[in-house]
């Protein structure tokens, strides 16, 4: 996983505890910057479905919106 190009949102600023994402082929990897050895793996298709749901507000209640 060291060879992956991890990216975080610019909205995270300089925070030490934020989500980072990387991809390789059809796989997408997500980790917390303060615990980089704990990685969740999904596919581009599944992540796309989740992002569409997030854009539509399906998960707003998790963050109190």
ZAMARGU-4260 file (C-alpha; in steps of 0.2 Angstrom, whole numbers, plus 5000, padded with zeros to 4 digits):
<rodrens>
0) 5000/5000/5000 | 5015/5011/5001 | 5015/5013/4983 | 4998/5021/4982 | 4995/5039/4979
5) 4984/5044/4994 | 4973/5059/4992 | 4963/5069/5005 | 4950/5082/5003 | 4956/5100/5003
10) 4942/5103/5015 | 4952/5094/5028 | 4965/5107/5029 | 4980/5103/5040 | 4970/5092/5051
15) 4979/5076/5057 | 4964/5065/5057 | 4955/5064/5040 | 4950/5052/5027 | 4962/5048/5013
20) 4958/5038/4997 | 4968/5030/4984 | 4964/5018/4969 | 4973/5005/4959 | 4964/4997/4945
25) 4945/4994/4950 | 4949/4994/4968 | 4948/5009/4979 | 4956/5011/4996 | 4950/5022/5011
30) 4960/5025/5027 | 4961/5037/5041 | 4977/5047/5041 | 4979/5045/5060 | 4978/5026/5058
35) 4985/5022/5040 | 4987/5003/5043 | 4968/5001/5044 | 4962/5001/5026 | 4945/4998/5019
40) 4944/4992/5001 | 4929/4993/4989 | 4926/4995/4970 | 4924/5010/4960 | 4906/5005/4956
45) 4902/5003/4975 | 4910/5020/4979 | 4901/5029/4965 | 4884/5022/4972 | 4889/5029/4989
50) 4895/5046/4982 | 4879/5048/4973 | 4869/5044/4988 | 4879/5056/4998 | 4877/5070/4985
55) 4858/5067/4986 | 4858/5069/5005 | 4855/5051/5010 | 4868/5051/5024 | 4866/5069/5031
60) 4859/5062/5047 | 4876/5054/5051 | 4884/5072/5053 | 4869/5081/5060 | 4863/5090/5044
</rodrens>
